[in-house]
Amino acid sequence: MIDFLIRFLIPLVLAASGVRFLFEAYVQQRKRNAMRAAPTVTCAEIAEYDEPVVCEVKGTAVPGPEGPVRAPFSQQPCVWHRSTVTVRYQDTETRDGRTETTTRERTVHDQVHGAPFAVRDAAGEILLVHTGEEVDEPPQSLSHYERAGRDVNLFGLSFRVNFSNVLGHRYEEWIVAPGQPLYVLGAAMAEDGRLVMRRPDTGPFIISTRSEEQLSTSLRVDLIWGYVLGGVLLAAGLVWLVLELMHADPGGHLVRLIT
């Protein structure tokens, strides 16, 4: 079994990991290319568009038609929020007559507030119409871990009682507060007397708390590392497989070392 894993499964995993890194690097490159191609415009200029035009706007976050909302955990005023709940628990399994207990985590709640909000620049406001779109690098407003069970006071001694396999829950929250500087790239136009920006038919829809320069630099670093690491992993996996098929036995040495 170990022989099979090392000879074939491991190189396949290496190759698959390489493809994944290459694909992620390609996605980052598409984002960066879209940013470089999109013109930076003001809300006043967008008001002249009769059809959606892919462009970028820089300004600050302001509430949409529904007004400011409250973040679910911290109750801070915001225009966008994401909240997650992760449960930490003990998992017990019996294998080959042996019982093993491991600590695991599972996300049981992950929600993004999808109501539209606006970006204001010196010339006006534009409404971002999105359906739970992710925001790049939103500030984290809360990260709290709460142990499971309840505290008991007995004869002057304090301790926590827990009769389940759940160890606790981690509550995390990220928000975009009113006044937060934003960089946005999408398809913008004047619609029913209001400026709106949506996800383009093709290409990325970017909402970022970082500046254009910061985001572009980060994407460049990520795509370079992705292409380099992906290429190395893919080449290593393919060469390993070819050598195995040619009976050059590259995995045999590793099998002998392990066994």
C-alpha positions in Angstrom: 0.0 0.0 0.0 2.8 2.4 0.9 4.6 1.4 -2.3 1.5 2.3 -4.4 1.0 5.7 -2.6 4.6 6.8 -3.1 4.9 5.6 -6.7 1.6 7.0 -8.1 -0.6 8.9 -5.7 2.0 11.3 -4.4 3.1 12.5 -7.9 -0.5 12.8 -8.9 -1.2 15.0 -5.9 1.9 17.1 -6.7 0.7 17.6 -10.3 -2.8 18.4 -9.2 -1.5 21.0 -6.6 0.6 22.5 -9.4 -2.4 22.9 -11.6 -4.3 24.5 -8.7 -1.6 27.1 -8.1 -1.3 27.8 -11.8 -5.1 28.4 -12.1 -5.1 30.7 -9.0 -2.2 32.7 -10.5 -4.1 33.0 -13.8 -7.1 34.4 -11.9 -4.9 36.9 -10.1 -3.4 37.9 -13.4 -6.8 38.5 -15.0 -7.7 40.7 -12.1 -4.5 42.7 -12.4 -4.9 43.0 -16.2 -8.5 44.2 -15.7 -7.3 46.9 -13.3 -4.7 48.1 -15.7 -7.1 48.2 -18.6 -10.0 50.0 -16.8 -10.1 53.8 -16.8 -10.4 55.7 -13.5 -13.5 57.8 -13.7 -15.6 60.1 -11.5 -19.3 59.8 -10.8 -19.9 62.9 -12.9 -18.3 61.1 -15.9 -20.3 57.9 -15.3 -23.5 60.0 -15.5 -22.8 60.5 -19.2 -22.7 56.7 -20.0 -25.7 55.3 -21.9 -24.4 51.7 -21.7 -22.5 49.8 -19.0 -18.8 50.6 -19.1 -16.1 48.7 -17.2 -14.3 51.3 -15.1 -12.9 51.9 -11.7 -14.0 54.4 -9.0 -12.2 55.5 -5.9 -14.0 57.0 -2.9 -15.5 56.3 0.5 -18.3 53.9 1.6 -21.7 55.4 2.3 -25.0 53.6 3.2 -27.3 52.5 0.4 -31.1 53.1 0.1 -31.8 51.0 3.2 -29.5 53.2 5.3 -26.7 51.9 7.6 -27.0 48.3 9.0 -25.7 46.8 12.2 -23.2 44.0 12.2 -24.7 40.8 13.7 -22.2 40.3 16.6 -20.6 43.6 17.4 -23.6 45.7 16.5 -21.3 48.3 14.9 -22.9 50.5 12.2 -21.7 49.4 8.7 -22.6 49.2 5.0 -21.4 45.6 4.5 -20.5 42.7 6.8 -19.5 39.1 6.8 -19.9 36.8 9.8 -18.7 33.3 10.5 -19.2 30.8 13.3 -16.7 27.9 13.6 -17.4 25.0 16.0 -14.5 23.2 17.7 -15.2 19.6 18.7 -13.7 16.3 19.6 -14.2 13.4 17.1 -13.8 9.8 18.3 -13.2 7.0 15.8 -12.4 3.3 16.3 -10.0 1.7 13.8 -8.5 -1.7 14.0 -9.6 -2.0 17.6 -8.0 1.2 18.6 -9.9 4.3 19.7 -8.6 7.7 18.5 -9.8 11.1 19.6 -8.9 14.1 17.5 -9.9 17.8 17.8 -11.6 19.2 14.7 -13.2 22.4 13.5 -16.2 23.0 11.2 -17.7 26.2 9.9 -21.4 26.1 10.6 -22.2 29.7 9.6 -20.7 31.9 6.9 -22.9 34.8 5.7 -22.3 38.0 3.7 -24.7 40.9 3.9 -25.8 41.5 0.3 -27.7 44.8 0.4 -26.5 47.5 -2.0 -24.3 50.3 -0.7 -22.7 53.3 -2.3 -19.3 54.8 -2.9 -18.9 58.6 -2.8 -16.3 60.6 -4.5 -15.8 64.4 -5.0 -18.4 64.4 -7.8 -21.2 62.3 -6.4 -22.3 58.7 -5.4 -22.6 55.4 -7.2 -24.6 52.5 -5.9 -22.9 49.1 -5.8 -25.4 46.4 -6.7 -24.1 43.1 -5.5 -25.4 39.9 -4.1 -23.1 38.9 -1.2 -20.0 40.0 -3.1 -16.8 39.5 -1.2 -14.8 42.5 -0.1 -11.0 42.5 -0.4 -9.3 42.9 3.0 -12.2 44.1 5.1 -11.3 45.2 8.7 -12.1 42.5 11.3 -14.4 43.9 13.9 -14.7 40.9 16.2 -13.0 37.5 16.9 -14.3 35.8 20.0 -13.9 32.2 21.2 -16.5 31.0 23.7 -16.0 27.7 25.5 -18.9 25.2 25.6 -20.6 24.2 28.8 -21.5 26.3 31.8 -19.7 27.5 34.9 -20.6 25.8 38.2 -19.9 27.1 41.7 -19.8 24.3 44.3 -18.5 24.6 47.9 -16.4 27.7 46.9 -14.9 25.9 43.8 -15.5 27.2 40.3 -15.3 24.9 37.3 -16.9 24.4 33.9 -19.2 21.5 33.2 -19.5 20.2 29.6 -21.3 16.9 28.7 -20.9 17.1 24.9 -18.1 16.7 22.5 -18.3 20.4 21.5 -15.4 22.3 23.0 -16.5 25.8 21.9 -17.4 28.2 19.2 -15.4 31.0 17.5 -17.3 34.0 16.3 -15.7 36.2 13.7 -16.9 39.3 11.9 -15.6 41.7 9.3 -17.2 45.0 8.3 -17.0 48.0 5.9 -17.9 51.0 8.0 -19.3 54.3 6.6 -16.3 56.5 5.5 -14.1 53.5 4.7 -11.9 54.3 1.6 -12.7 51.9 -1.2 -11.4 51.0 -4.7 -14.1 49.5 -6.9 -14.0 48.0 -10.4 -17.1 47.0 -12.3 -19.6 47.8 -15.0 -21.1 51.3 -14.3 -23.8 53.3 -16.0 -26.7 55.7 -15.3 -29.9 53.8 -14.6 -33.3 55.3 -13.7 -31.8 58.5 -12.6 -29.2 56.8 -10.4 -25.6 55.7 -11.0 -25.1 52.0 -10.5 -22.2 49.6 -10.7 -22.6 45.8 -11.1 -20.5 42.7 -11.9 -19.4 42.9 -15.5 -20.6 40.3 -18.0 -17.0 39.2 -18.3 -14.1 39.9 -16.0 -13.8 40.5 -12.2 -16.0 42.7 -9.9 -13.6 44.1 -7.3 -14.5 45.8 -4.1 -11.4 46.5 -2.0 -10.4 48.5 1.1 -6.9 48.7 -0.3 -5.7 51.3 -2.8 -5.2 50.5 -6.4 -1.5 50.5 -6.0 -1.5 48.3 -2.9 -3.9 45.8 -4.5 -2.0 45.7 -7.8 1.3 45.0 -6.0 -0.2 42.3 -3.9 -1.7 40.6 -7.0 1.6 40.8 -8.8 3.4 39.1 -6.0 0.7 36.4 -5.7 0.7 35.6 -9.4 4.5 35.3 -9.6 4.6 32.9 -6.7 1.7 31.0 -8.0 3.2 30.5 -11.5 6.6 29.6 -10.0 5.3 27.2 -7.4 2.7 25.7 -9.6 5.2 25.1 -12.4 7.6 23.4 -10.1 5.0 21.2 -8.5 3.4 20.2 -11.9 6.8 19.5 -13.5 7.9 17.4 -10.4 4.7 15.4 -10.4 4.8 14.7 -14.2 8.5 13.8 -14.2 7.9 11.4 -11.3 5.1 9.7 -13.1 7.0 9.4 -16.3 10.0 7.9 -14.6 7.7 5.4 -12.8 6.1 4.4 -16.1 9.6 4.0 -17.6 10.5 1.8 -14.5 13.2 4.2 -13.4 11.8 3.6 -9.9 12.3 7.1 -8.4 9.8 6.2 -5.6 11.5 3.0 -4.8 14.3 4.7 -2.9 11.8 6.6 -0.8 9.8 3.4 -0.1 12.9 1.7 1.1 13.8 4.7 3.3 10.3 4.6 4.9 10.0 0.9 5.3 
